[in-house]
Amino acid sequence: MAKVVVMDHPLIQHKIGYIRRKDTGTKDFRETISEIAMLICYEATRDLGLQDVEIETPICKTTVKELKGKKMAVIPILRAGLGMVDGMLSLIPAAKVGHIGLYRDPDTHEPVEYYCKLPADCSEREVFVVDPMLATGGSSSAAITMLKERGCKKIHFMCIIAAPEGVERMKADHPDVDMYIGALDDHLNEHAYIVPGLGDAGDRIFGTK
């Protein structure tokens, strides 16, 4: 069974409290989302494999640890997921970036793919799917299904705020995918918004509301 890790780091909690405020402006919201993504990424990469490598310091030869394989990919779910990419790349600059675009069908309410562009060797990479909000879990689950259909095996999911309903949906649909969550909120309201949440993350990142 995959891990579900809810962050308890004081810096993450403080910054999430800041972006929840309705009077936090677009610039500060965007910058703080990126900072939170970097901090969650630090925790989410804790179990990456290491290997011994011999190097030479200015003093002598020694053996150090390096990431084993080093092949990673960051896959934001459009459009709000874009707000988390820069923060992650500041920690893992060699990672490749793919994009998955989904919209919700107004009749069936099911996610429909409208865009998918992945690194050519994505199936060989450690993949981090990112989206600030995990509400019903429909889009995130669909995105991970798309990645699995394209051969990806090592998949992790990162979000900043999650509702219990979304976590349960992800655990049911993808019991092999680790989840790293900044804050676990109370519930979804009748409009499928996370409560207390922070509103529409995409609108607040891009200033479109």
C-alpha positions as CSV (number, residue, x, y, z in Angstrom):
1,M,0.0,0.0,0.0
2,A,1.3,3.4,-0.9
3,K,2.1,6.1,1.6
4,V,-0.2,9.1,2.3
5,V,2.1,11.8,3.9
6,V,0.5,14.9,5.3
7,M,3.1,17.6,6.0
8,D,3.6,18.8,9.6
9,H,6.6,21.1,9.0
10,P,6.0,24.6,10.5
11,L,7.2,26.5,7.4
12,I,4.7,24.6,5.2
13,Q,1.8,25.2,7.7
14,H,2.7,28.9,8.0
15,K,2.8,29.4,4.2
16,I,-0.4,27.5,3.6
17,G,-2.1,29.7,6.2
18,Y,-0.9,32.7,4.2
19,I,-2.3,31.6,0.9
20,R,-5.7,30.7,2.4
21,R,-6.3,34.4,3.2
22,K,-8.7,35.9,0.7
23,D,-6.7,39.2,0.7
24,T,-3.4,37.6,-0.4
25,G,-2.7,39.1,-3.8
26,T,-1.8,37.2,-7.0
27,K,1.9,37.9,-6.9
28,D,2.3,36.8,-3.3
29,F,0.0,33.8,-3.8
30,R,2.0,32.7,-6.9
31,E,5.3,33.0,-5.1
32,T,4.2,31.2,-2.0
33,I,2.6,28.4,-4.0
34,S,6.0,27.9,-5.5
35,E,7.8,27.9,-2.2
36,I,5.4,25.4,-0.7
37,A,5.9,23.1,-3.7
38,M,9.6,23.2,-3.1
39,L,9.2,22.3,0.6
40,I,6.8,19.4,-0.2
41,C,9.2,18.3,-2.9
42,Y,12.0,18.1,-0.4
43,E,9.9,15.7,1.7
44,A,8.6,13.7,-1.4
45,T,12.1,13.0,-2.6
46,R,13.3,11.6,0.7
47,D,13.2,8.0,-0.5
48,L,15.0,8.5,-3.8
49,G,17.8,5.9,-4.3
50,L,21.5,6.7,-3.7
51,Q,24.7,5.2,-5.0
52,D,28.3,5.5,-3.9
53,V,30.6,7.5,-6.2
54,E,34.3,8.0,-5.8
55,I,35.4,11.7,-6.2
56,E,38.5,13.8,-5.4
57,T,38.2,16.6,-3.0
58,P,41.0,19.3,-2.8
59,I,42.5,17.1,0.0
60,C,42.1,13.5,-1.1
61,K,39.9,10.9,-2.8
62,T,36.7,9.9,-1.0
63,T,33.4,8.2,-1.6
64,V,30.2,10.3,-1.7
65,K,26.5,9.7,-2.3
66,E,24.8,10.7,-5.5
67,L,21.2,10.1,-6.7
68,K,20.9,6.8,-8.4
69,G,19.5,7.0,-11.9
70,K,18.8,10.8,-11.6
71,K,15.9,10.5,-14.1
72,M,12.9,12.5,-12.9
73,A,9.9,14.1,-14.4
74,V,7.5,16.8,-13.1
75,I,4.0,16.5,-14.6
76,P,1.6,19.4,-13.7
77,I,-2.1,19.0,-14.3
78,L,-3.1,22.1,-16.3
79,R,-3.5,24.8,-15.4
80,A,-3.1,25.3,-11.7
81,G,-0.4,22.6,-11.5
82,L,1.9,25.0,-13.4
83,G,2.2,27.1,-10.3
84,M,4.2,24.3,-8.6
85,V,6.7,23.5,-11.3
86,D,9.3,26.3,-10.7
87,G,9.6,25.5,-7.0
88,M,10.3,21.8,-7.8
89,L,12.8,22.6,-10.5
90,S,14.7,24.8,-8.1
91,L,15.5,21.5,-6.2
92,I,15.7,19.1,-9.1
93,P,16.8,21.3,-12.1
94,A,17.6,18.3,-14.3
95,A,14.0,17.0,-14.2
96,K,12.0,17.0,-17.4
97,V,8.6,18.6,-17.5
98,G,5.5,17.2,-19.1
99,H,1.9,18.5,-19.2
100,I,-1.5,17.0,-18.8
101,G,-4.7,18.9,-19.6
102,L,-8.1,17.8,-18.5
103,Y,-11.5,19.4,-18.3
104,R,-14.7,18.1,-16.7
105,D,-17.5,17.1,-19.1
106,P,-20.6,19.2,-18.1
107,D,-23.0,16.2,-18.6
108,T,-21.0,13.3,-17.2
109,H,-18.8,15.3,-14.8
110,E,-16.0,13.0,-15.8
111,P,-12.5,14.3,-16.7
112,V,-11.8,14.5,-20.4
113,E,-8.2,14.7,-21.8
114,Y,-7.5,17.7,-24.1
115,Y,-3.7,17.8,-23.9
116,C,-0.9,15.5,-23.1
117,K,2.8,16.1,-23.8
118,L,5.3,14.0,-22.0
119,P,9.1,13.5,-22.1
120,A,9.9,10.7,-24.6
121,D,11.4,8.6,-21.9
122,C,8.8,9.3,-19.3
123,S,8.2,5.6,-18.7
124,E,11.7,5.3,-17.4
125,R,11.5,8.2,-15.0
126,E,10.5,8.8,-11.4
127,V,7.3,10.9,-12.1
128,F,5.9,13.5,-9.8
129,V,2.3,14.6,-10.7
130,V,1.5,18.0,-9.2
131,D,-1.8,19.9,-8.7
132,P,-2.4,22.4,-5.9
133,M,-5.8,21.0,-5.0
134,L,-7.1,17.5,-4.6
135,A,-10.8,17.9,-4.4
136,T,-12.9,15.0,-5.8
137,G,-9.8,13.3,-7.1
138,G,-11.3,12.8,-10.5
139,S,-8.7,14.8,-12.5
140,S,-5.7,13.5,-10.5
141,S,-6.8,9.9,-10.8
142,A,-7.5,10.3,-14.6
143,A,-4.0,11.9,-15.1
144,I,-2.3,9.1,-13.3
145,T,-4.3,6.5,-15.4
146,M,-3.1,8.3,-18.5
147,L,0.5,8.0,-17.3
148,K,0.2,4.3,-16.5
149,E,-1.3,3.7,-20.0
150,R,1.9,5.3,-21.4
151,G,4.1,2.9,-19.4
152,C,4.9,5.0,-16.3
153,K,5.5,2.9,-13.2
154,K,7.1,5.0,-10.6
155,I,4.5,7.7,-9.9
156,H,4.1,10.1,-7.0
157,F,1.4,12.7,-6.4
158,M,1.9,16.0,-4.7
159,C,-0.7,18.6,-3.7
160,I,-0.9,21.5,-1.4
161,I,-4.5,21.1,-0.1
162,A,-6.6,17.9,-0.2
163,A,-10.1,16.9,0.8
164,P,-10.7,13.5,2.4
165,E,-13.0,12.5,-0.5
166,G,-10.1,13.0,-3.0
167,V,-7.6,11.1,-0.9
168,E,-10.0,8.1,-0.6
169,R,-10.7,8.2,-4.4
170,M,-6.9,8.2,-5.1
171,K,-6.3,5.4,-2.6
172,A,-9.0,3.3,-4.3
173,D,-8.0,4.0,-7.9
174,H,-4.2,4.0,-7.4
175,P,-3.1,2.2,-4.3
176,D,0.4,2.1,-5.6
177,V,0.9,5.9,-5.8
178,D,2.4,7.7,-2.9
179,M,0.6,11.0,-2.0
180,Y,2.3,14.0,-0.4
181,I,-0.2,16.6,0.9
182,G,0.5,20.0,2.4
183,A,-2.7,20.1,4.4
184,L,-5.7,17.8,4.7
185,D,-8.9,19.8,4.9
186,D,-12.4,19.0,6.3
187,H,-14.7,18.2,3.4
188,L,-16.1,19.2,0.0
189,N,-19.0,21.6,-0.2
190,E,-22.0,21.2,-2.6
191,H,-20.0,22.8,-5.4
192,A,-17.0,20.4,-4.9
193,Y,-14.8,23.1,-3.4
194,I,-12.5,22.2,-0.6
195,V,-13.6,23.6,2.8
196,P,-12.0,25.7,4.3
197,G,-9.6,25.6,1.2
198,L,-8.5,28.7,-0.6
199,G,-10.9,29.1,-3.5
200,D,-9.9,28.4,-7.1
201,A,-6.1,27.9,-7.1
202,G,-5.8,28.5,-10.9
203,D,-7.7,31.8,-10.7
204,R,-5.6,33.0,-7.8
205,I,-2.3,31.9,-9.4
206,F,-3.0,33.6,-12.7
207,G,-5.1,36.5,-11.6
208,T,-8.1,35.5,-13.7
209,K,-10.8,36.3,-11.2
